[in-house]
């Protein structure tokens, strides 16, 4: 029974990864991901003199970084690929 549960969990993780790729690896998805990266502190610092503002910015950034991690995308490499294709940097 334990093997079936592990197998089901592995299949669910695999299916979710496929969903992430279907969502973000299309031309539209890449534009959305680039916008998210640009607006949620992936390319800019999160520092602010107000620690609550800085914590909020870090939270925004960490969500985008989690998406990039699932996609196994390096943010700088993604930005370069986007610039090469669209000529419009973050």
N, C-alpha and C positions, 0 to 999 in steps of 0.2 A: 504494500500500500504506500509506503514512504517513497519508493521509486517513482510511482505514478504521480504523486504530488510534486516531486522535484521536476519531473518531466513536464507537467502542466505549467509550473511556474516558469520554466525555461522557455516553453512555447509562448507564454504570455509576454515575456520580456522580448523575445524575438519579434513577435507581432507588433509590439509597441515601437520597437526600433524601426520596423518597416513603415509604420504609420508616421513616425517622425521624418523619415527620409522622403516619403511621399508628400508630406506637407511642406518641408523646407528645401528640398532639392530640385524643385521645379523652378522655372524662371520667375513665376509669381512669388513662390516661397522664398527664393533668394532675395528678391526685392524687400519682402516683409522682414526677413531676418536682418538684412542690412539696415533697414530703418530702425528695428529694435536695438541693434548694436549701436547705432549712431545716437539714439535718444536715451539710452539707459547705461551710459558710462562705460562701455567696453573700450572705447578709444580715448576716453578722457579720464582724468582723475576723479575720485569721489570725495576728496578732501573738502571739508568745510569747517569753519571755526565752531559751528554749532554741531555737537556730537550727534544730535538727533537727526539732523539733515544728512550728515555723513553716513549714519547707520541706514537711513532710508535709501540713499544712493547705492550703498553696498548691497542692500537687499535687491534692488532693481537689477544691478549688475550680475548678482549671483544667479538669478533666474535665467538670464541670457547665456551665461557661462555654462549652466547645466544643459541647456539646449545644445550648445556647441559641443559639449562633451559627449552627449548622446550621439551626435552626428559625426563625432571625431574630427572636428574642424578646428584648425588653428585660426583665431580671430584675425591675425595679421595676414595670413595666407588668404583667407577669405576676402579681406579688404583689397588685397592686390589683385586677386582674380576678378573681383567686381570692377575695380578700376580698369583693368585690361579690357574687359568686355564692354563696359558701359561708359568709361571715361568720366566717372562721376564719383569722386572719393567721399568718404564719410565726413 
